Amino acid sequence: MRDVAAERDERGITIRRVGVRDIHLPVRVREKSGGHARVVGTFDASVELAHYQRGTHMSRFVEILSRWSKKDVGSAEIREMLHEISTRFQARAAELRLSFKYFLTKPAPVTRIPSDLDYDCWFAGRLQEGTYEFTLGTTVPITTLCPCSKEISRHGAHSQRAHLRVSLRQREGRIIWIEDLVPLLEAQGSSALFPVLKRSDEQHVTEAAFANPKFVEDVVRDAVLALRGLDGVVRYTVECESFESIHNHNAYAYTEGEAG
């Protein structure tokens, strides 16, 4: 049977990424406690297509990723998967992204009632001619209270939910746990978010935010300072997006840089 995808291409154009997106599979993410969290993962996988190759065999991505279903997945496993992909496709470079919801138990600030809060997280890896790069990312919901609003108002100040998005390129062999990263980032907002709040908890959160007003610019800068103290970070990106309560638009700030 003729293999059209394996035919030679004469147009002389290398394609940086070709592959598949939105493959949903059950996987397990290692927890800091030594256990593992069962999550539904969404995979994106790609390879670099050489200028002389017409196409790839897309089904091979699904075959490789399916073999990792219900297995523990972390930085080391992402590298193994990329090695298998690049070898199978005979590709110079391969990339993989795994996105998932990760749940952490959060006690309410006063009553200490426990409940689970979900966080959007992702692992991303790139393997190119033996050089491996791994990135951990998460989106952490926080509260921001406007310093200007507090300054000019006799009663109260406007506050809103915001998202603090961070990605960290990690030094190989160093593990940064989601369980450590999320609380570190939550502390950079005016206040953290909680799934369950009784009246005494709500009072605490409201007053804590009022005592700690922050612009999105403040959140980003404070997050960078906090991340610089994490061992194993090579590079970071930080973005805060505030879903404004008195505007029909959002405010955001973004930066990136090298650690150290």
C-alpha positions as CSV (number, residue, x, y, z in Angstrom):
1,M,0.0,0.0,0.0
2,R,1.4,3.4,-0.9
3,D,2.6,5.5,2.1
4,V,1.9,9.1,0.9
5,A,3.0,10.7,4.1
6,A,6.4,9.1,3.8
7,E,7.0,10.5,0.3
8,R,9.8,13.1,-0.3
9,D,8.9,16.7,-0.5
10,E,10.7,19.0,-2.9
11,R,9.6,22.4,-1.6
12,G,12.5,22.8,0.8
13,I,10.5,24.1,3.8
14,T,11.0,22.8,7.3
15,I,7.9,22.9,9.5
16,R,8.6,23.8,13.1
17,R,5.7,21.9,14.6
18,V,3.4,19.3,13.2
19,G,1.3,17.0,15.4
20,V,-1.9,16.6,17.3
21,R,-3.9,18.6,19.9
22,D,-6.6,18.0,22.5
23,I,-6.0,14.3,23.1
24,H,-7.8,13.5,26.4
25,L,-6.4,10.7,28.5
26,P,-6.4,9.7,32.2
27,V,-3.0,10.2,33.8
28,R,-1.6,10.4,37.3
29,V,0.4,13.4,38.6
30,R,2.8,12.8,41.5
31,E,1.9,14.5,44.7
32,K,4.4,16.0,47.2
33,S,3.1,13.6,49.8
34,G,4.3,10.6,47.8
35,G,0.9,9.7,46.5
36,H,-0.6,10.5,43.1
37,A,-3.5,12.5,41.8
38,R,-5.7,11.0,39.1
39,V,-6.5,13.7,36.5
40,V,-7.9,13.9,33.0
41,G,-5.0,15.2,30.9
42,T,-5.2,17.1,27.7
43,F,-2.1,16.4,25.5
44,D,-0.6,18.4,22.6
45,A,2.3,16.7,20.9
46,S,4.4,17.7,17.9
47,V,7.6,17.1,16.0
48,E,9.8,19.2,13.7
49,L,9.2,18.1,10.1
50,A,12.3,18.1,8.0
51,H,12.2,20.0,4.7
52,Y,12.4,16.7,2.7
53,Q,9.5,15.0,4.5
54,R,6.0,15.4,3.1
55,G,4.1,14.5,6.2
56,T,3.9,12.6,9.5
57,H,1.9,9.6,10.7
58,M,-0.5,11.2,13.1
59,S,-1.7,7.9,14.6
60,R,1.8,7.3,16.1
61,F,1.3,10.2,18.5
62,V,-1.9,8.6,19.8
63,E,-0.3,5.2,20.1
64,I,2.6,6.6,22.2
65,L,0.5,8.8,24.4
66,S,-2.1,6.1,25.0
67,R,0.6,3.8,26.5
68,W,1.1,6.4,29.2
69,S,-2.6,6.4,30.2
70,K,-3.1,6.0,33.9
71,K,0.7,6.2,34.6
72,D,2.5,8.7,36.7
73,V,3.6,11.7,34.7
74,G,6.2,14.3,35.6
75,S,9.3,15.9,34.2
76,A,11.3,12.6,33.9
77,E,8.3,10.9,32.2
78,I,7.8,13.8,29.8
79,R,11.4,13.4,28.7
80,E,10.9,9.7,28.1
81,M,7.8,10.4,26.0
82,L,9.6,13.0,24.0
83,H,12.5,10.6,23.4
84,E,10.1,7.9,22.2
85,I,8.3,10.4,19.9
86,S,11.5,11.8,18.4
87,T,12.9,8.4,17.8
88,R,9.7,7.0,16.3
89,F,9.4,9.9,14.0
90,Q,13.1,10.3,13.4
91,A,12.7,14.0,14.2
92,R,15.3,16.5,15.3
93,A,13.0,18.0,17.9
94,A,9.8,17.1,19.7
95,E,7.4,19.0,22.0
96,L,4.7,17.9,24.4
97,R,2.2,19.8,26.6
98,L,0.0,18.2,29.2
99,S,-2.8,20.3,30.7
100,F,-4.9,19.3,33.7
101,K,-7.0,20.4,36.7
102,Y,-5.2,19.9,40.0
103,F,-7.1,20.0,43.3
104,L,-5.7,21.2,46.6
105,T,-7.5,21.1,49.9
106,K,-7.9,24.5,51.5
107,P,-9.2,25.2,55.0
108,A,-11.2,28.3,55.5
109,P,-9.1,31.1,57.1
110,V,-11.1,31.2,60.4
111,T,-13.4,28.2,60.8
112,R,-10.8,25.9,59.1
113,I,-13.6,24.1,57.2
114,P,-11.7,22.1,54.5
115,S,-12.8,22.1,50.8
116,D,-11.1,21.5,47.5
117,L,-10.1,24.2,45.0
118,D,-9.1,23.5,41.4
119,Y,-6.1,25.0,39.6
120,D,-5.3,24.9,35.9
121,C,-1.8,23.4,35.6
122,W,0.4,22.2,32.8
123,F,3.6,20.4,32.1
124,A,5.5,21.3,28.9
125,G,8.7,19.7,27.5
126,R,10.9,20.2,24.5
127,L,13.6,17.7,23.4
128,Q,16.0,18.8,20.7
129,E,19.1,16.8,19.8
130,G,19.5,15.6,23.3
131,T,18.8,18.9,25.0
132,Y,15.7,18.8,27.3
133,E,13.7,21.7,28.6
134,F,10.8,21.3,31.1
135,T,8.3,24.0,32.1
136,L,5.8,23.9,34.9
137,G,2.8,26.3,34.7
138,T,-0.2,27.1,36.7
139,T,-3.1,29.7,36.9
140,V,-3.9,30.7,40.4
141,P,-7.1,32.7,41.3
142,I,-6.6,35.5,43.7
143,T,-8.4,38.7,44.8
144,T,-7.0,42.2,44.0
145,L,-8.2,45.4,45.7
146,C,-7.5,48.6,44.0
147,P,-5.2,51.0,45.8
148,C,-6.6,54.1,44.0
149,S,-10.1,53.1,44.9
150,K,-9.2,52.8,48.6
151,E,-7.3,56.1,48.6
152,I,-10.1,58.2,47.1
153,S,-13.2,56.6,48.7
154,R,-14.6,57.4,52.1
155,H,-16.3,54.0,52.3
156,G,-14.8,50.8,50.9
157,A,-12.8,50.1,47.7
158,H,-13.6,48.0,44.6
159,S,-12.1,44.4,44.6
160,Q,-12.3,41.6,42.1
161,R,-11.1,38.2,41.2
162,A,-7.9,37.9,39.2
163,H,-5.8,35.2,37.7
164,L,-2.1,35.0,38.3
165,R,-0.5,32.9,35.5
166,V,3.0,31.6,36.0
167,S,5.3,29.3,34.0
168,L,8.7,28.2,35.2
169,R,11.4,26.6,33.2
170,Q,13.1,24.2,35.7
171,R,16.6,23.1,36.0
172,E,16.8,19.4,35.1
173,G,16.7,17.1,38.1
174,R,15.0,19.8,40.3
175,I,11.4,19.3,41.3
176,I,9.1,22.3,42.1
177,W,5.9,20.9,43.6
178,I,2.5,22.4,42.7
179,E,1.7,22.1,46.4
180,D,4.5,24.6,47.1
181,L,4.1,26.9,44.1
182,V,0.4,27.6,44.5
183,P,0.5,29.0,48.1
184,L,3.5,31.1,47.2
185,L,1.6,32.7,44.4
186,E,-1.7,33.1,46.3
187,A,0.3,35.1,48.9
188,Q,1.1,37.7,46.2
189,G,-2.6,38.9,45.8
190,S,-4.6,41.1,48.1
191,S,-6.2,37.9,49.4
192,A,-6.4,34.2,48.5
193,L,-9.7,32.6,47.3
194,F,-11.5,29.9,49.2
195,P,-14.3,27.5,48.1
196,V,-16.2,27.6,51.4
197,L,-16.5,30.8,53.5
198,K,-18.7,31.2,56.6
199,R,-19.5,34.7,57.8
200,S,-16.4,34.9,60.0
201,D,-14.3,33.7,57.1
202,E,-15.8,36.2,54.7
203,Q,-15.1,39.0,57.2
204,H,-11.5,37.9,57.4
205,V,-11.0,37.7,53.7
206,T,-12.7,41.1,53.1
207,E,-10.7,42.9,55.7
208,A,-7.4,41.2,54.7
209,A,-7.9,42.4,51.1
210,F,-8.7,45.9,52.3
211,A,-5.5,46.0,54.3
212,N,-3.4,44.8,51.3
213,P,-4.5,46.7,48.2
214,K,-2.6,45.8,45.0
215,F,-2.5,46.8,41.4
216,V,-1.9,44.0,38.8
217,E,1.6,45.6,38.5
218,D,2.2,45.1,42.2
219,V,1.1,41.4,42.0
220,V,3.4,40.7,39.1
221,R,6.4,42.4,40.7
222,D,5.8,40.7,44.0
223,A,5.4,37.3,42.3
224,V,8.8,37.8,40.5
225,L,10.5,38.5,43.8
226,A,8.9,35.4,45.3
227,L,9.9,33.2,42.4
228,R,13.5,34.4,42.5
229,G,13.7,32.7,45.8
230,L,12.8,29.3,44.4
231,D,15.7,26.9,43.8
232,G,15.8,25.4,40.4
233,V,14.1,28.1,38.4
234,V,15.9,28.9,35.1
235,R,13.4,31.2,33.5
236,Y,9.9,32.5,34.3
237,T,6.9,34.3,32.8
238,V,4.4,36.0,35.1
239,E,1.0,37.5,34.2
240,C,-1.8,38.9,36.3
241,E,-5.2,39.5,34.7
242,S,-7.9,41.3,36.8
243,F,-11.6,40.8,36.0
244,E,-12.5,44.4,36.9
245,S,-15.7,44.8,38.9
246,I,-16.4,48.5,37.9
247,H,-15.3,48.2,34.2
248,N,-16.4,46.2,31.2
249,H,-12.7,45.3,30.4
250,N,-9.9,43.6,32.2
251,A,-6.6,44.9,33.5
252,Y,-3.4,42.9,33.1
253,A,0.4,43.1,33.5
254,Y,3.0,40.7,32.2
255,T,6.8,40.2,32.5
256,E,9.4,37.5,31.9
257,G,13.0,37.0,32.8
258,E,15.9,34.8,33.8
259,A,16.2,33.6,37.4
260,G,19.2,34.6,39.5
